[in-house]
Amino acid sequence: MVTIGELAPFPMEEMQSYQNDKIKIFNLHSDFPDKWLVLVFYPADFTFVCPTELAELADHYPEFQALGAEVMSVSTDTVFVHKAWHDESPAIKKIKFPMLADPTGNLCRAFGTYIESEGLSLRGTFIIDPDRIVRALEIHDNSIGRSARELLRKLQAAKYVREHGGEVCPASWEPGKDTLHPGLDLVGKI
């Protein structure tokens, strides 16, 4: 089970992905030193809600990169299905980030998103810091789409807290807004 504040449970050394018309092999433990990882699990290619989410992520991908993060989508489809979807769907054609293939479901199982009876993943989102510590996670029903803007805000907050020890980000915090310094002097004053 994935736990906040603990190492990300990467079960395998290498994974195939489809990216920029190529099949690439990634080692999630070591191939992205000093980068944040944003893993976005989704049920399957050639579906309905998934392309809306992934297209929105594609639109914001440069912003994630500017924050030192690599976005990776994950489904139980193969790299060949990812390529076919990329070639056919106008929404998916926009994707420049790696689309990880998890046909065995091992990564989905490790992160707690795998639906055994369907062989598919729930919608799960994980923000992992450069030390491979899980800093944020969200898993929900497959009928509910996610917001790339909210995911970007969560990454900004996680980065801020990591870089400014002792400060915390209140509700709906955005860069430039006030943070809090936890202590007894705040108790009952907020």
Order of alpha helices (4+ residues) and beta strands (2+ residues): beta-beta-beta-alpha-beta-alpha-beta-alpha-beta-beta-beta-beta-alpha
